[in-house]
């Protein structure tokens, strides 16, 4: 223990002596957590709409007014020519075209039906799908409103009516920040932990101090623990700062226990730091370590379930997510913060990540070789 204590003193002095590391550890996560949740919005707004109105009736004007007042669409152009509207799509000035045919109101009133044509710019698939879904929903609401005005209800209806009301569990206001902030906090903790740990041993190699350590009687596991424990403590500190920012800036208060979050985070950081140390033992320069860490983090983030649902991924990608520790932490953070899950609910996740931690840190100890 005395040897480990001296190693920890050395590591903490190295960390707090370098102001660039302190900025990366404390300032960068704060700014990212304050900015990213506002940009990572699942809602698509300001969809550029071009309307081709051949009818110019009261019904067509009411439909256009309902679409533009929804807050999702911005009327880019209103004309009588479909080729002109298509030109706007080709020049990327419009995202959707809504063509209202001639006799739209007449056919709707006399024949009880009418048609509308919708053309969508599908270069941005997400925006196209959501924009088309929004427009289709607004048209359905408009159709329902028109038909309700035609119906003459009796004073007392003998028919039984069923009224359906829905409620959203765990996130009643459907606030996307409650869903995104826990996941973004996981990514920030992972980035700081994996990057700094992967650069740690490599930095010793580049400046030459690794040779001095190798000739000492320090055991391999003591050396790895001396590198791991400081960043494990700093990772938990960053998590605490992130939870404080989530409460002050976004009003997010976990429904579950903080103990559950910190127990899982403590085990998770062991796994992530073990991966960083493993990379550091196999690389010779900080540039190599950074590139490998960046490559792995891109896979972890994109296949972690932060931006896309894992159930919507191909089967081969779903299998990859089973070996992604970020997936489990994001899921646990959302379970605890939104659903109020306890340790019993995350037992499977905890055991899997514990297995990652034992495997990766054991591999790091075995792969580190002292040279006399």
N, C-alpha and C positions, 0 to 999 in steps of 0.2 A: 504493500500500500504506500510505503514511503517513496518508492521509485515512481509510482503512478502519480503521486501528489506533485512531485517535482516536474514531471512531464506536463501535467495540467497547468502548472504555473507558467511554464515556458510557452504553451500554446495560447493561453489567455493574454500573455504579454505581447506575443506576436500579433494577435488579432487586434487588440486595442492600440497597438503602436501604429497600425496602418490606417490612416483616415479613409482611404478609398474602400477598404473592406467594411468599415463602419457605415459608410454611405450606402453601400450595397445591402447591408443587413437591415438597417433601420429606415433610411429615408426612402429608398426605392419601393419597398412594399407598401408604405403608407400612401405615396402618391398613386401607385397603381391601383390600390384598393379604393381610392377616392375617385379615380377616373374611369377605370374599366367597366364597372357595373352600369354606368350611364350609357356607354357605347355598346355593350353587349346586350342589345334589346331584341327580343324575339318578335316584337310587333313591327310591321312594315307600314310606314306612313309616308305621306307626300308622294303617292303614286300618281305619276303624270297620266292624265286621261284625255284622250281626244274623242270628241263626240261628233258623229255624222248624223244629223237630224234631217230626215227627208219629210217629216210629218209637220213639225212646227205647231203642234196642237197643245192644248192645255195639259193633257195627260203626259206628253213627252217632256214638257217643261217641268212638271211636278216630279217626274222620275229623275231628271238631271239635278234638280234642286235637292232631292233626297240623297243622291249619291255624293254631291259635293259637300253637303252639310254633315256627312258622317264623320269627317275629320281624317279619313284615310286617303281621300282622293283630292287631287288638285287639277282643276280644269285647265288643260294646256291649250286646247284649240276647240273651236265650235264652228263647223262649216257644213256644207252640203255635198262635199266631194270625198269619196272614200280613197281615191289615189292620193289626194293631198294628206289625208290622215296617215296613210301607209308610208308616205314620204317622211312624216314626222317620226315614225317608228324606225325607219332606216337611218335617220340622222340621230337617233337616240334621244329625241326630244320628248317622246311619248312612250309609255309602258303598255298601255291598253287602248284599244279602239272599241267604242260602243256604237254600233250602227242601228239607228231606229228607222224602220222602213216607212214608206208612205202608207197612209191609211192605218197607222198604228192604233189611233184612238177609235176609228170607225170599226175596225175588225174586232177590237177588244169589246166594244159595246154591243155590236150586232151579232157577231159570231162567237162571242164568249172566249175568244183566244186570239193571240197575236204572237208574232215571233220577233226576236231580237238577235242581232249578230254581235259576237264578241271575238276580237282578235287580240292575242297576247304576245308580247315580246318575251320570248323564252330564253334569251341569252343568259339572264340571271334567273335560274330555275326557281330559287326560293321565292324571290319577289313575284315572279309570274304566277306560281301556284297560289300564294297567299292573296295576291291581288285579284286573281280570278275567283277565288273562294269568297273574298269580301264582296266583290261585285255581285256574284250569284246570290249571296245571302241578302244583300240589299234589295235586289230585284224581287226575291221571294217575299220579303216583307212588304214591298210596294204592292205586289199582286194581292197579298192578303188584305191590306188596307183597302184597296179598291173594291174587292169583293164583299168585304164587311159592310161597306156603305150601300151596296146594292140590296143586301138582305133586309127584308122587313120583318123584324122580330115581333111576335105577339107580346101583349102586355105581360101575360103569365105563360111561360114556356112549360108545356107538360113533359118535355123530354129531359132526361137526366144528363147533366153536363159534368165532365171530369176536368178539373183544372190541375195542371201539372206545374209544380214549382221545383226548381233545382237549387242546390246549395253546394258550394265547393268546400271540400274537406282540406284541412291543414293550411290552405292559403286562400281564405275566403274572398279577399279582394283581388285575387289573381295578379298580385304584384310580382313582376318578374325578378325584381331585385332580391326578394326573399329566396328565390330559386337559384339565382346566379351568384350572389355574394358568397355563400358557403363554398361553392365550387371554385371560384376565383381565389379564395383564401387558401384552399388546398394547393392550388397551382403555385401560388407565391411561396408557401412554405416548402414545397417540393423543389422549386427552382433554387432558392437560397441554399437549402440543405445539400442537394446533389451537386450543384456547381462548385460551391466552396469546398465541399469534401473532396471532390475529384481533383481540385487544384492543389490540395494541401500537401500530399506526399511528393507530387511532381515539383512543387516549388522548392522543397528541400533538396531534390535531385539537381535542380538547375543552379541553385546558389552554392551547392557543395556541402551543405551541413549534414546531408544524409550519411556521408562517409564517417563523420564524427560520431553520429548516433550508432552506426553499425558496429563500431569497434568497442562500444560500451556493453556492459552485461545486461542491458535492457532486453527483456524477452519480447517475442513477436506480439503476443497478445497484449502486453502492456503498451507497446508502441501503438497498436491499432486503437486500443481504448483511449490512450492519450490524445489521439487524433479525433476520435468519435465523440467523446463526452462533451467537449466545449461546444461543438456545433449542435449537438443534441439539446443542450441548454438554450442556445441561441434560437434554435428552431421553435422551442416551446415559448420563448419570449416573443418571437414574431407572431405566433399564433395568438398569444394573449393580446398583443397590440391590435391584431386584426379583429378579434372579437370585440375589443373596446371600440374600434372605429365603426364596426357594423352596428353597434348599439347607438353610438352618438350620431353618426351620419345617416343611417338608414332605419333606425328604430327596430333593429332585429334583436329580439331577445329569445334565446333558445327555449323551446318548450320542454326539452329534456334537461338532464343534469350536466353541469360543467365537468363533473367527475368523469362521466362517460366519454366526453370529448377528449379530455386530457389523457385518459388511460389509453384510448385508441391512438391518439396522436403520438404518445410516447413510444409505443410499439412501432407505429408507422415510420417515425423518424429513424429508428434503428435500421429499418429495412432500406430506406432511401439513402441514409448516410453510408450504410454498408455497400450499396451499389456504387456510390461516389468513390469510396475508398478502394473498392475493387478496380474501378477504372484507373485510379491513380497509381495502383501498383503495377499495372500493365503498360502504362504510357511513360514516355521519356521527357516530353515537353508539355508545358501548359497549353500550348496550342492544340496538341493532339487530344488532351483531356477535354478541352472546351468543345472541340468538334464532335467527339464521341458523345459527350453529355448532351449537346444540342440535338444530335440525331435521335438519341433515346427519348429526350423530353418531348420532341415533336410527336413521336409515336404515342407516348404516354398521354399527351394532352388531347390529340385528335381522336384517340381510341379510349378516352377515359369517361365518356358520357357527359362531358361538360356542355358541349354545344349541340350534340346530336344524341338521340336516344339509342341505346345499345340494342334494343329489340328491333330497331329498324335497320341495323347493319347486316351485311351478308354473314352467313354462318361462319366462314373462315375468320372474319373480323371479330365475331363474338367469342370465338375460341381464344383469339389473341388477348382480348380484354380480361380473360380469366387469369392471365399471367401478368397483368398490369396492376401494380399496387395502388396507383392513382385512382383507378376505378372504385376500389373498395372504400377509400377515404372519402371521395366525393359522395358516394352513396350513404356512408355513415353520417357525414356532416348534415346532409339533407334529412336523413331519418331523425337525427337527434334534434336539430333546430326546428324543423317543421312538424314532425310527428310526435316528438317527445319520447323517442325510443330509449330504452335502457340497455344495460350491459347484456341482459339476457337476449335481447332482440338482435344484438350485433355480435353474438358469440361466434357465429360462423366466420364473419369477416375478420374478427380479431384473431382467430386461430390461423386463418390463411396468411394474414400479414405477419403473424409471429413466425410462421414457417419461412416466409421470405426473409425475415430478419436473421434467423438462425443460419439459413443457407448462405446468404450473401456475405454476412460477416465472417462465417467460418471459412468461406472461400477466400475472402480478403486476407485472413490470417495465414492460411496455407500458402497463398500465392506470393506473399511478401517474403523475400529471401534476404537475409543479412549477408553482406559480403565482408570478409575480413580484410 
